[in-house]
């Protein structure tokens, strides 16, 4: 094949790929309710892997896996991460369902097969073009103990027990309605008298 013809073929292939990617990205408009296509998932996963520095990928977890640290991480996850990922890591939450792409199920092999260093890097640096923020301080030293503890907890998610989930629910962020209901329950349990309603000011004149 002549060089000119080869360049034309390559140009058409690149153009076709660009059109396919654009169509994939723009399917269902720009709605965040859409489900990513297989092509998007493939590209995103490989881009994420390539974006993580090799030295970070090979970094070992310096925090020992102890029951105390695992509980600390579990409650930290409930307070900071469960709003998107869910207490069980499945990602089935109101906010998670509104993101594009949706939060991954952290219990599945796609996450569990990552190295400790890869999971730590993602927690510290976030993932661009997703709802995953960076929780690290950006110093690049890899010394954030909370993030390393979270790596252990993410490994534990497939084995999360019912009592652990119940404990986590007490540490989930609460909205105004939840806080008011909780306060009313506490007042009732403590024997507090509910506030009386103000009397109507519309008295009939005699």
ABEGO torsion letter per residue (X at the ends): XBAAAAAAAAAAAAAAAAAAAAAAAABGEABAABBBBAAAAAAAAAAAAAABBAAAAABBBABBBBAAAAAAAAAAAAAAAAAAAEAAGAGBBAAAAABOBBBBBAABAAAAABBAAAAAAAAAAEBBGBABBBABAGAGAGABAAAAAAAAAAAAAAABBAAAAAAAAAABBBBAAAAAAAAAAAAAAAGBBBBBBBBBABBBBX
